[in-house]
């Protein structure tokens, strides 16, 4: 993927960060002229961030700043990215390279995501089925500091 914008959002270990990540995503999509993708991409980002918070061990409160700030925006490749100094951070990256939008959720867990058989009565457990349904393709890759779970969307 060559050219086009890319941004990173650091997700703090707080359930309210899911809303912040979704809002960040919708704002960037609007900035990039991709607002029609907002519902699908916002849902997928919410599911993947929720999974990262729930399963990566990223729930310690030491990340919350005294002023209650819940996330920072960094340009792609920004040397001030907190993940460099805090490997347990959860990070959302959005990359737009026409005709694709790539959403990646980075976390410190090396455990890959596992889809469960859907239990239509349970309140949880359907997240990866939603990710599969609303994205063009999804997957995950192991990294030296954990993993990235990604979802790809067609923009045209």
Phi and psi in radians as a Rosetta constraint file:
Dihedral C 1 N 2 CA 2 C 2 CIRCULARHARMONIC -1.955 0.35
Dihedral N 2 CA 2 C 2 N 3 CIRCULARHARMONIC 2.524 0.35
Dihedral C 2 N 3 CA 3 C 3 CIRCULARHARMONIC 1.186 0.35
Dihedral N 3 CA 3 C 3 N 4 CIRCULARHARMONIC 2.984 0.35
Dihedral C 3 N 4 CA 4 C 4 CIRCULARHARMONIC 1.569 0.35
Dihedral N 4 CA 4 C 4 N 5 CIRCULARHARMONIC 2.883 0.35
Dihedral C 4 N 5 CA 5 C 5 CIRCULARHARMONIC -1.357 0.35
Dihedral N 5 CA 5 C 5 N 6 CIRCULARHARMONIC 2.677 0.35
Dihedral C 5 N 6 CA 6 C 6 CIRCULARHARMONIC -2.589 0.35
Dihedral N 6 CA 6 C 6 N 7 CIRCULARHARMONIC 2.345 0.35
Dihedral C 6 N 7 CA 7 C 7 CIRCULARHARMONIC -2.402 0.35
Dihedral N 7 CA 7 C 7 N 8 CIRCULARHARMONIC 2.796 0.35
Dihedral C 7 N 8 CA 8 C 8 CIRCULARHARMONIC -2.246 0.35
Dihedral N 8 CA 8 C 8 N 9 CIRCULARHARMONIC 2.472 0.35
Dihedral C 8 N 9 CA 9 C 9 CIRCULARHARMONIC -2.209 0.35
Dihedral N 9 CA 9 C 9 N 10 CIRCULARHARMONIC 2.212 0.35
Dihedral C 9 N 10 CA 10 C 10 CIRCULARHARMONIC -1.534 0.35
Dihedral N 10 CA 10 C 10 N 11 CIRCULARHARMONIC 2.187 0.35
Dihedral C 10 N 11 CA 11 C 11 CIRCULARHARMONIC -1.665 0.35
Dihedral N 11 CA 11 C 11 N 12 CIRCULARHARMONIC 2.141 0.35
Dihedral C 11 N 12 CA 12 C 12 CIRCULARHARMONIC -1.453 0.35
Dihedral N 12 CA 12 C 12 N 13 CIRCULARHARMONIC 2.680 0.35
Dihedral C 12 N 13 CA 13 C 13 CIRCULARHARMONIC -1.338 0.35
Dihedral N 13 CA 13 C 13 N 14 CIRCULARHARMONIC 1.246 0.35
Dihedral C 13 N 14 CA 14 C 14 CIRCULARHARMONIC -2.584 0.35
Dihedral N 14 CA 14 C 14 N 15 CIRCULARHARMONIC 2.331 0.35
Dihedral C 14 N 15 CA 15 C 15 CIRCULARHARMONIC -0.963 0.35
Dihedral N 15 CA 15 C 15 N 16 CIRCULARHARMONIC -0.507 0.35
Dihedral C 15 N 16 CA 16 C 16 CIRCULARHARMONIC -1.182 0.35
Dihedral N 16 CA 16 C 16 N 17 CIRCULARHARMONIC -0.271 0.35
Dihedral C 16 N 17 CA 17 C 17 CIRCULARHARMONIC -1.167 0.35
Dihedral N 17 CA 17 C 17 N 18 CIRCULARHARMONIC -0.398 0.35
Dihedral C 17 N 18 CA 18 C 18 CIRCULARHARMONIC -1.083 0.35
Dihedral N 18 CA 18 C 18 N 19 CIRCULARHARMONIC -0.792 0.35
Dihedral C 18 N 19 CA 19 C 19 CIRCULARHARMONIC -1.102 0.35
Dihedral N 19 CA 19 C 19 N 20 CIRCULARHARMONIC -0.739 0.35
Dihedral C 19 N 20 CA 20 C 20 CIRCULARHARMONIC -1.093 0.35
Dihedral N 20 CA 20 C 20 N 21 CIRCULARHARMONIC -0.727 0.35
Dihedral C 20 N 21 CA 21 C 21 CIRCULARHARMONIC -1.144 0.35
Dihedral N 21 CA 21 C 21 N 22 CIRCULARHARMONIC -0.710 0.35
Dihedral C 21 N 22 CA 22 C 22 CIRCULARHARMONIC -1.132 0.35
Dihedral N 22 CA 22 C 22 N 23 CIRCULARHARMONIC -0.779 0.35
Dihedral C 22 N 23 CA 23 C 23 CIRCULARHARMONIC -1.072 0.35
Dihedral N 23 CA 23 C 23 N 24 CIRCULARHARMONIC -0.781 0.35
Dihedral C 23 N 24 CA 24 C 24 CIRCULARHARMONIC -0.975 0.35
Dihedral N 24 CA 24 C 24 N 25 CIRCULARHARMONIC -0.805 0.35
Dihedral C 24 N 25 CA 25 C 25 CIRCULARHARMONIC -1.080 0.35
Dihedral N 25 CA 25 C 25 N 26 CIRCULARHARMONIC -0.842 0.35
Dihedral C 25 N 26 CA 26 C 26 CIRCULARHARMONIC -1.105 0.35
Dihedral N 26 CA 26 C 26 N 27 CIRCULARHARMONIC -0.663 0.35
Dihedral C 26 N 27 CA 27 C 27 CIRCULARHARMONIC -1.122 0.35
Dihedral N 27 CA 27 C 27 N 28 CIRCULARHARMONIC -0.793 0.35
Dihedral C 27 N 28 CA 28 C 28 CIRCULARHARMONIC -1.130 0.35
Dihedral N 28 CA 28 C 28 N 29 CIRCULARHARMONIC -0.725 0.35
Dihedral C 28 N 29 CA 29 C 29 CIRCULARHARMONIC -1.058 0.35
Dihedral N 29 CA 29 C 29 N 30 CIRCULARHARMONIC -0.723 0.35
Dihedral C 29 N 30 CA 30 C 30 CIRCULARHARMONIC -1.099 0.35
Dihedral N 30 CA 30 C 30 N 31 CIRCULARHARMONIC -0.788 0.35
Dihedral C 30 N 31 CA 31 C 31 CIRCULARHARMONIC -1.003 0.35
Dihedral N 31 CA 31 C 31 N 32 CIRCULARHARMONIC -0.620 0.35
Dihedral C 31 N 32 CA 32 C 32 CIRCULARHARMONIC -1.588 0.35
Dihedral N 32 CA 32 C 32 N 33 CIRCULARHARMONIC 0.080 0.35
Dihedral C 32 N 33 CA 33 C 33 CIRCULARHARMONIC 1.317 0.35
Dihedral N 33 CA 33 C 33 N 34 CIRCULARHARMONIC 0.422 0.35
Dihedral C 33 N 34 CA 34 C 34 CIRCULARHARMONIC -2.014 0.35
Dihedral N 34 CA 34 C 34 N 35 CIRCULARHARMONIC 0.432 0.35
Dihedral C 34 N 35 CA 35 C 35 CIRCULARHARMONIC -0.932 0.35
Dihedral N 35 CA 35 C 35 N 36 CIRCULARHARMONIC -0.606 0.35
Dihedral C 35 N 36 CA 36 C 36 CIRCULARHARMONIC -1.044 0.35
Dihedral N 36 CA 36 C 36 N 37 CIRCULARHARMONIC -0.366 0.35
Dihedral C 36 N 37 CA 37 C 37 CIRCULARHARMONIC -1.470 0.35
Dihedral N 37 CA 37 C 37 N 38 CIRCULARHARMONIC -0.080 0.35
Dihedral C 37 N 38 CA 38 C 38 CIRCULARHARMONIC -0.940 0.35
Dihedral N 38 CA 38 C 38 N 39 CIRCULARHARMONIC -0.806 0.35
Dihedral C 38 N 39 CA 39 C 39 CIRCULARHARMONIC -1.088 0.35
Dihedral N 39 CA 39 C 39 N 40 CIRCULARHARMONIC -0.859 0.35
Dihedral C 39 N 40 CA 40 C 40 CIRCULARHARMONIC -1.168 0.35
Dihedral N 40 CA 40 C 40 N 41 CIRCULARHARMONIC -0.847 0.35
Dihedral C 40 N 41 CA 41 C 41 CIRCULARHARMONIC -1.177 0.35
Dihedral N 41 CA 41 C 41 N 42 CIRCULARHARMONIC -0.709 0.35
Dihedral C 41 N 42 CA 42 C 42 CIRCULARHARMONIC -1.051 0.35
Dihedral N 42 CA 42 C 42 N 43 CIRCULARHARMONIC -0.729 0.35
Dihedral C 42 N 43 CA 43 C 43 CIRCULARHARMONIC -1.107 0.35
Dihedral N 43 CA 43 C 43 N 44 CIRCULARHARMONIC -0.810 0.35
Dihedral C 43 N 44 CA 44 C 44 CIRCULARHARMONIC -1.111 0.35
Dihedral N 44 CA 44 C 44 N 45 CIRCULARHARMONIC -0.779 0.35
Dihedral C 44 N 45 CA 45 C 45 CIRCULARHARMONIC -1.040 0.35
Dihedral N 45 CA 45 C 45 N 46 CIRCULARHARMONIC -0.766 0.35
Dihedral C 45 N 46 CA 46 C 46 CIRCULARHARMONIC -1.038 0.35
Dihedral N 46 CA 46 C 46 N 47 CIRCULARHARMONIC -0.776 0.35
Dihedral C 46 N 47 CA 47 C 47 CIRCULARHARMONIC -1.137 0.35
Dihedral N 47 CA 47 C 47 N 48 CIRCULARHARMONIC -0.787 0.35
Dihedral C 47 N 48 CA 48 C 48 CIRCULARHARMONIC -1.216 0.35
Dihedral N 48 CA 48 C 48 N 49 CIRCULARHARMONIC -0.674 0.35
Dihedral C 48 N 49 CA 49 C 49 CIRCULARHARMONIC -1.167 0.35
Dihedral N 49 CA 49 C 49 N 50 CIRCULARHARMONIC -0.734 0.35
Dihedral C 49 N 50 CA 50 C 50 CIRCULARHARMONIC -1.020 0.35
Dihedral N 50 CA 50 C 50 N 51 CIRCULARHARMONIC -0.804 0.35
Dihedral C 50 N 51 CA 51 C 51 CIRCULARHARMONIC -1.069 0.35
Dihedral N 51 CA 51 C 51 N 52 CIRCULARHARMONIC -0.744 0.35
Dihedral C 51 N 52 CA 52 C 52 CIRCULARHARMONIC -1.099 0.35
Dihedral N 52 CA 52 C 52 N 53 CIRCULARHARMONIC -0.763 0.35
Dihedral C 52 N 53 CA 53 C 53 CIRCULARHARMONIC -1.114 0.35
Dihedral N 53 CA 53 C 53 N 54 CIRCULARHARMONIC -0.708 0.35
Dihedral C 53 N 54 CA 54 C 54 CIRCULARHARMONIC -1.293 0.35
Dihedral N 54 CA 54 C 54 N 55 CIRCULARHARMONIC -0.671 0.35
Dihedral C 54 N 55 CA 55 C 55 CIRCULARHARMONIC -1.929 0.35
Dihedral N 55 CA 55 C 55 N 56 CIRCULARHARMONIC -0.138 0.35
Dihedral C 55 N 56 CA 56 C 56 CIRCULARHARMONIC -1.690 0.35
Dihedral N 56 CA 56 C 56 N 57 CIRCULARHARMONIC -0.004 0.35
Dihedral C 56 N 57 CA 57 C 57 CIRCULARHARMONIC 1.367 0.35
Dihedral N 57 CA 57 C 57 N 58 CIRCULARHARMONIC 0.216 0.35
Dihedral C 57 N 58 CA 58 C 58 CIRCULARHARMONIC -1.530 0.35
Dihedral N 58 CA 58 C 58 N 59 CIRCULARHARMONIC 0.828 0.35
Dihedral C 58 N 59 CA 59 C 59 CIRCULARHARMONIC -2.032 0.35
Dihedral N 59 CA 59 C 59 N 60 CIRCULARHARMONIC 0.146 0.35
Dihedral C 59 N 60 CA 60 C 60 CIRCULARHARMONIC -1.233 0.35
Dihedral N 60 CA 60 C 60 N 61 CIRCULARHARMONIC 2.603 0.35
Dihedral C 60 N 61 CA 61 C 61 CIRCULARHARMONIC -1.522 0.35
Dihedral N 61 CA 61 C 61 N 62 CIRCULARHARMONIC -0.023 0.35
Dihedral C 61 N 62 CA 62 C 62 CIRCULARHARMONIC -1.130 0.35
Dihedral N 62 CA 62 C 62 N 63 CIRCULARHARMONIC -0.319 0.35
Dihedral C 62 N 63 CA 63 C 63 CIRCULARHARMONIC -1.327 0.35
Dihedral N 63 CA 63 C 63 N 64 CIRCULARHARMONIC -0.366 0.35
Dihedral C 63 N 64 CA 64 C 64 CIRCULARHARMONIC -1.276 0.35
Dihedral N 64 CA 64 C 64 N 65 CIRCULARHARMONIC 2.214 0.35
Dihedral C 64 N 65 CA 65 C 65 CIRCULARHARMONIC -1.365 0.35
Dihedral N 65 CA 65 C 65 N 66 CIRCULARHARMONIC 2.777 0.35
Dihedral C 65 N 66 CA 66 C 66 CIRCULARHARMONIC -1.013 0.35
Dihedral N 66 CA 66 C 66 N 67 CIRCULARHARMONIC -0.517 0.35
Dihedral C 66 N 67 CA 67 C 67 CIRCULARHARMONIC -1.510 0.35
Dihedral N 67 CA 67 C 67 N 68 CIRCULARHARMONIC 0.088 0.35
Dihedral C 67 N 68 CA 68 C 68 CIRCULARHARMONIC 1.382 0.35
Dihedral N 68 CA 68 C 68 N 69 CIRCULARHARMONIC 0.162 0.35
Dihedral C 68 N 69 CA 69 C 69 CIRCULARHARMONIC -1.048 0.35
Dihedral N 69 CA 69 C 69 N 70 CIRCULARHARMONIC 2.368 0.35
Dihedral C 69 N 70 CA 70 C 70 CIRCULARHARMONIC -1.961 0.35
Dihedral N 70 CA 70 C 70 N 71 CIRCULARHARMONIC 0.093 0.35
Dihedral C 70 N 71 CA 71 C 71 CIRCULARHARMONIC 3.085 0.35
Dihedral N 71 CA 71 C 71 N 72 CIRCULARHARMONIC 2.745 0.35
Dihedral C 71 N 72 CA 72 C 72 CIRCULARHARMONIC -2.229 0.35
Dihedral N 72 CA 72 C 72 N 73 CIRCULARHARMONIC 2.610 0.35
Dihedral C 72 N 73 CA 73 C 73 CIRCULARHARMONIC -1.789 0.35
Dihedral N 73 CA 73 C 73 N 74 CIRCULARHARMONIC 2.316 0.35
Dihedral C 73 N 74 CA 74 C 74 CIRCULARHARMONIC -2.333 0.35
Dihedral N 74 CA 74 C 74 N 75 CIRCULARHARMONIC 2.424 0.35
Dihedral C 74 N 75 CA 75 C 75 CIRCULARHARMONIC -1.193 0.35
Dihedral N 75 CA 75 C 75 N 76 CIRCULARHARMONIC 2.618 0.35
Dihedral C 75 N 76 CA 76 C 76 CIRCULARHARMONIC -0.950 0.35
Dihedral N 76 CA 76 C 76 N 77 CIRCULARHARMONIC 2.233 0.35
Dihedral C 76 N 77 CA 77 C 77 CIRCULARHARMONIC 1.452 0.35
Dihedral N 77 CA 77 C 77 N 78 CIRCULARHARMONIC 0.115 0.35
Dihedral C 77 N 78 CA 78 C 78 CIRCULARHARMONIC -1.119 0.35
Dihedral N 78 CA 78 C 78 N 79 CIRCULARHARMONIC 2.186 0.35
Dihedral C 78 N 79 CA 79 C 79 CIRCULARHARMONIC -1.146 0.35
Dihedral N 79 CA 79 C 79 N 80 CIRCULARHARMONIC -0.323 0.35
Dihedral C 79 N 80 CA 80 C 80 CIRCULARHARMONIC -1.481 0.35
Dihedral N 80 CA 80 C 80 N 81 CIRCULARHARMONIC 0.097 0.35
Dihedral C 80 N 81 CA 81 C 81 CIRCULARHARMONIC -0.962 0.35
Dihedral N 81 CA 81 C 81 N 82 CIRCULARHARMONIC 2.139 0.35
Dihedral C 81 N 82 CA 82 C 82 CIRCULARHARMONIC -1.060 0.35
Dihedral N 82 CA 82 C 82 N 83 CIRCULARHARMONIC -0.387 0.35
Dihedral C 82 N 83 CA 83 C 83 CIRCULARHARMONIC -1.092 0.35
Dihedral N 83 CA 83 C 83 N 84 CIRCULARHARMONIC -0.476 0.35
Dihedral C 83 N 84 CA 84 C 84 CIRCULARHARMONIC -1.098 0.35
Dihedral N 84 CA 84 C 84 N 85 CIRCULARHARMONIC -0.612 0.35
Dihedral C 84 N 85 CA 85 C 85 CIRCULARHARMONIC -1.794 0.35
Dihedral N 85 CA 85 C 85 N 86 CIRCULARHARMONIC -0.137 0.35
Dihedral C 85 N 86 CA 86 C 86 CIRCULARHARMONIC -2.445 0.35
Dihedral N 86 CA 86 C 86 N 87 CIRCULARHARMONIC 1.548 0.35
Dihedral C 86 N 87 CA 87 C 87 CIRCULARHARMONIC -1.139 0.35
Dihedral N 87 CA 87 C 87 N 88 CIRCULARHARMONIC -0.145 0.35
Dihedral C 87 N 88 CA 88 C 88 CIRCULARHARMONIC -1.570 0.35
Dihedral N 88 CA 88 C 88 N 89 CIRCULARHARMONIC 0.034 0.35
Dihedral C 88 N 89 CA 89 C 89 CIRCULARHARMONIC -1.137 0.35
Dihedral N 89 CA 89 C 89 N 90 CIRCULARHARMONIC 2.686 0.35
Dihedral C 89 N 90 CA 90 C 90 CIRCULARHARMONIC -1.907 0.35
Dihedral N 90 CA 90 C 90 N 91 CIRCULARHARMONIC 2.344 0.35
Dihedral C 90 N 91 CA 91 C 91 CIRCULARHARMONIC -2.316 0.35
Dihedral N 91 CA 91 C 91 N 92 CIRCULARHARMONIC 2.388 0.35
Dihedral C 91 N 92 CA 92 C 92 CIRCULARHARMONIC -1.853 0.35
Dihedral N 92 CA 92 C 92 N 93 CIRCULARHARMONIC 2.239 0.35
Dihedral C 92 N 93 CA 93 C 93 CIRCULARHARMONIC -2.086 0.35
Dihedral N 93 CA 93 C 93 N 94 CIRCULARHARMONIC 2.370 0.35
Dihedral C 93 N 94 CA 94 C 94 CIRCULARHARMONIC -2.083 0.35
Dihedral N 94 CA 94 C 94 N 95 CIRCULARHARMONIC 2.212 0.35
Dihedral C 94 N 95 CA 95 C 95 CIRCULARHARMONIC -2.233 0.35
Dihedral N 95 CA 95 C 95 N 96 CIRCULARHARMONIC 2.220 0.35
Dihedral C 95 N 96 CA 96 C 96 CIRCULARHARMONIC -1.975 0.35
Dihedral N 96 CA 96 C 96 N 97 CIRCULARHARMONIC 2.010 0.35
Dihedral C 96 N 97 CA 97 C 97 CIRCULARHARMONIC -2.325 0.35
Dihedral N 97 CA 97 C 97 N 98 CIRCULARHARMONIC 1.757 0.35
Dihedral C 97 N 98 CA 98 C 98 CIRCULARHARMONIC -0.878 0.35
Dihedral N 98 CA 98 C 98 N 99 CIRCULARHARMONIC 2.325 0.35
Dihedral C 98 N 99 CA 99 C 99 CIRCULARHARMONIC -1.724 0.35
Dihedral N 99 CA 99 C 99 N 100 CIRCULARHARMONIC 0.553 0.35
Dihedral C 99 N 100 CA 100 C 100 CIRCULARHARMONIC -2.202 0.35
Dihedral N 100 CA 100 C 100 N 101 CIRCULARHARMONIC 2.652 0.35
Dihedral C 100 N 101 CA 101 C 101 CIRCULARHARMONIC -2.148 0.35
Dihedral N 101 CA 101 C 101 N 102 CIRCULARHARMONIC 2.218 0.35
Dihedral C 101 N 102 CA 102 C 102 CIRCULARHARMONIC -1.966 0.35
Dihedral N 102 CA 102 C 102 N 103 CIRCULARHARMONIC 2.233 0.35
Dihedral C 102 N 103 CA 103 C 103 CIRCULARHARMONIC -1.981 0.35
Dihedral N 103 CA 103 C 103 N 104 CIRCULARHARMONIC 2.189 0.35
Dihedral C 103 N 104 CA 104 C 104 CIRCULARHARMONIC -2.177 0.35
Dihedral N 104 CA 104 C 104 N 105 CIRCULARHARMONIC 2.356 0.35
Dihedral C 104 N 105 CA 105 C 105 CIRCULARHARMONIC -1.981 0.35
Dihedral N 105 CA 105 C 105 N 106 CIRCULARHARMONIC 2.005 0.35
Dihedral C 105 N 106 CA 106 C 106 CIRCULARHARMONIC -1.728 0.35
Dihedral N 106 CA 106 C 106 N 107 CIRCULARHARMONIC 2.359 0.35
Dihedral C 106 N 107 CA 107 C 107 CIRCULARHARMONIC -2.547 0.35
Dihedral N 107 CA 107 C 107 N 108 CIRCULARHARMONIC 3.014 0.35
Dihedral C 107 N 108 CA 108 C 108 CIRCULARHARMONIC -1.502 0.35
Dihedral N 108 CA 108 C 108 N 109 CIRCULARHARMONIC -0.118 0.35
Dihedral C 108 N 109 CA 109 C 109 CIRCULARHARMONIC -1.375 0.35
Dihedral N 109 CA 109 C 109 N 110 CIRCULARHARMONIC 2.419 0.35
Dihedral C 109 N 110 CA 110 C 110 CIRCULARHARMONIC -1.572 0.35
Dihedral N 110 CA 110 C 110 N 111 CIRCULARHARMONIC -0.117 0.35
Dihedral C 110 N 111 CA 111 C 111 CIRCULARHARMONIC -1.310 0.35
Dihedral N 111 CA 111 C 111 N 112 CIRCULARHARMONIC 2.227 0.35
Dihedral C 111 N 112 CA 112 C 112 CIRCULARHARMONIC -1.316 0.35
Dihedral N 112 CA 112 C 112 N 113 CIRCULARHARMONIC 2.759 0.35
Dihedral C 112 N 113 CA 113 C 113 CIRCULARHARMONIC -1.197 0.35
Dihedral N 113 CA 113 C 113 N 114 CIRCULARHARMONIC 2.563 0.35
Dihedral C 113 N 114 CA 114 C 114 CIRCULARHARMONIC -2.245 0.35
Dihedral N 114 CA 114 C 114 N 115 CIRCULARHARMONIC 2.148 0.35
Dihedral C 114 N 115 CA 115 C 115 CIRCULARHARMONIC -1.333 0.35
Dihedral N 115 CA 115 C 115 N 116 CIRCULARHARMONIC 2.402 0.35
Dihedral C 115 N 116 CA 116 C 116 CIRCULARHARMONIC -1.709 0.35
Dihedral N 116 CA 116 C 116 N 117 CIRCULARHARMONIC 2.738 0.35
Dihedral C 116 N 117 CA 117 C 117 CIRCULARHARMONIC -1.147 0.35
Dihedral N 117 CA 117 C 117 N 118 CIRCULARHARMONIC 2.354 0.35
Dihedral C 117 N 118 CA 118 C 118 CIRCULARHARMONIC -1.111 0.35
Dihedral N 118 CA 118 C 118 N 119 CIRCULARHARMONIC 2.308 0.35
Dihedral C 118 N 119 CA 119 C 119 CIRCULARHARMONIC -1.978 0.35
Dihedral N 119 CA 119 C 119 N 120 CIRCULARHARMONIC 1.817 0.35
Dihedral C 119 N 120 CA 120 C 120 CIRCULARHARMONIC -1.286 0.35
Dihedral N 120 CA 120 C 120 N 121 CIRCULARHARMONIC -0.125 0.35
Dihedral C 120 N 121 CA 121 C 121 CIRCULARHARMONIC -1.628 0.35
Dihedral N 121 CA 121 C 121 N 122 CIRCULARHARMONIC -0.547 0.35
Dihedral C 121 N 122 CA 122 C 122 CIRCULARHARMONIC -1.172 0.35
Dihedral N 122 CA 122 C 122 N 123 CIRCULARHARMONIC 2.651 0.35
Dihedral C 122 N 123 CA 123 C 123 CIRCULARHARMONIC -1.454 0.35
Dihedral N 123 CA 123 C 123 N 124 CIRCULARHARMONIC -0.257 0.35
Dihedral C 123 N 124 CA 124 C 124 CIRCULARHARMONIC -2.273 0.35
Dihedral N 124 CA 124 C 124 N 125 CIRCULARHARMONIC 3.014 0.35
Dihedral C 124 N 125 CA 125 C 125 CIRCULARHARMONIC 1.786 0.35
Dihedral N 125 CA 125 C 125 N 126 CIRCULARHARMONIC 0.022 0.35
Dihedral C 125 N 126 CA 126 C 126 CIRCULARHARMONIC -1.894 0.35
Dihedral N 126 CA 126 C 126 N 127 CIRCULARHARMONIC 0.073 0.35
Dihedral C 126 N 127 CA 127 C 127 CIRCULARHARMONIC -0.984 0.35
Dihedral N 127 CA 127 C 127 N 128 CIRCULARHARMONIC -0.866 0.35
Dihedral C 127 N 128 CA 128 C 128 CIRCULARHARMONIC -1.230 0.35
Dihedral N 128 CA 128 C 128 N 129 CIRCULARHARMONIC -0.479 0.35
Dihedral C 128 N 129 CA 129 C 129 CIRCULARHARMONIC -1.153 0.35
Dihedral N 129 CA 129 C 129 N 130 CIRCULARHARMONIC -0.678 0.35
Dihedral C 129 N 130 CA 130 C 130 CIRCULARHARMONIC -1.151 0.35
Dihedral N 130 CA 130 C 130 N 131 CIRCULARHARMONIC -0.749 0.35
Dihedral C 130 N 131 CA 131 C 131 CIRCULARHARMONIC -1.012 0.35
Dihedral N 131 CA 131 C 131 N 132 CIRCULARHARMONIC -0.802 0.35
Dihedral C 131 N 132 CA 132 C 132 CIRCULARHARMONIC -1.116 0.35
Dihedral N 132 CA 132 C 132 N 133 CIRCULARHARMONIC -0.665 0.35
Dihedral C 132 N 133 CA 133 C 133 CIRCULARHARMONIC -1.250 0.35
Dihedral N 133 CA 133 C 133 N 134 CIRCULARHARMONIC -0.613 0.35
Dihedral C 133 N 134 CA 134 C 134 CIRCULARHARMONIC -1.735 0.35
Dihedral N 134 CA 134 C 134 N 135 CIRCULARHARMONIC -0.192 0.35
Dihedral C 134 N 135 CA 135 C 135 CIRCULARHARMONIC -1.867 0.35
Dihedral N 135 CA 135 C 135 N 136 CIRCULARHARMONIC 2.830 0.35
Dihedral C 135 N 136 CA 136 C 136 CIRCULARHARMONIC -1.246 0.35
Dihedral N 136 CA 136 C 136 N 137 CIRCULARHARMONIC -0.602 0.35
Dihedral C 136 N 137 CA 137 C 137 CIRCULARHARMONIC -2.854 0.35
Dihedral N 137 CA 137 C 137 N 138 CIRCULARHARMONIC 2.649 0.35
Dihedral C 137 N 138 CA 138 C 138 CIRCULARHARMONIC -2.550 0.35
Dihedral N 138 CA 138 C 138 N 139 CIRCULARHARMONIC 2.859 0.35
Dihedral C 138 N 139 CA 139 C 139 CIRCULARHARMONIC -3.094 0.35
Dihedral N 139 CA 139 C 139 N 140 CIRCULARHARMONIC -2.920 0.35
Dihedral C 139 N 140 CA 140 C 140 CIRCULARHARMONIC -2.643 0.35
Dihedral N 140 CA 140 C 140 N 141 CIRCULARHARMONIC 2.728 0.35
Dihedral C 140 N 141 CA 141 C 141 CIRCULARHARMONIC -2.385 0.35
Dihedral N 141 CA 141 C 141 N 142 CIRCULARHARMONIC 2.453 0.35
Dihedral C 141 N 142 CA 142 C 142 CIRCULARHARMONIC -1.338 0.35
Dihedral N 142 CA 142 C 142 N 143 CIRCULARHARMONIC 2.483 0.35
Dihedral C 142 N 143 CA 143 C 143 CIRCULARHARMONIC -2.266 0.35
Dihedral N 143 CA 143 C 143 N 144 CIRCULARHARMONIC 2.833 0.35
Dihedral C 143 N 144 CA 144 C 144 CIRCULARHARMONIC -1.003 0.35
Dihedral N 144 CA 144 C 144 N 145 CIRCULARHARMONIC -0.512 0.35
Dihedral C 144 N 145 CA 145 C 145 CIRCULARHARMONIC -1.844 0.35
Dihedral N 145 CA 145 C 145 N 146 CIRCULARHARMONIC 0.095 0.35
Dihedral C 145 N 146 CA 146 C 146 CIRCULARHARMONIC 2.679 0.35
Dihedral N 146 CA 146 C 146 N 147 CIRCULARHARMONIC -2.058 0.35
Dihedral C 146 N 147 CA 147 C 147 CIRCULARHARMONIC -2.725 0.35
Dihedral N 147 CA 147 C 147 N 148 CIRCULARHARMONIC 2.940 0.35
Dihedral C 147 N 148 CA 148 C 148 CIRCULARHARMONIC -2.232 0.35
Dihedral N 148 CA 148 C 148 N 149 CIRCULARHARMONIC 2.304 0.35
Dihedral C 148 N 149 CA 149 C 149 CIRCULARHARMONIC -1.860 0.35
Dihedral N 149 CA 149 C 149 N 150 CIRCULARHARMONIC 2.228 0.35
Dihedral C 149 N 150 CA 150 C 150 CIRCULARHARMONIC -2.214 0.35
Dihedral N 150 CA 150 C 150 N 151 CIRCULARHARMONIC 2.721 0.35
Dihedral C 150 N 151 CA 151 C 151 CIRCULARHARMONIC -2.393 0.35
Dihedral N 151 CA 151 C 151 N 152 CIRCULARHARMONIC 2.417 0.35
Dihedral C 151 N 152 CA 152 C 152 CIRCULARHARMONIC -1.986 0.35
Dihedral N 152 CA 152 C 152 N 153 CIRCULARHARMONIC 2.387 0.35
Dihedral C 152 N 153 CA 153 C 153 CIRCULARHARMONIC -2.222 0.35
Dihedral N 153 CA 153 C 153 N 154 CIRCULARHARMONIC 2.395 0.35
Dihedral C 153 N 154 CA 154 C 154 CIRCULARHARMONIC -1.393 0.35
Dihedral N 154 CA 154 C 154 N 155 CIRCULARHARMONIC 2.257 0.35
Dihedral C 154 N 155 CA 155 C 155 CIRCULARHARMONIC -1.698 0.35
Dihedral N 155 CA 155 C 155 N 156 CIRCULARHARMONIC -0.150 0.35
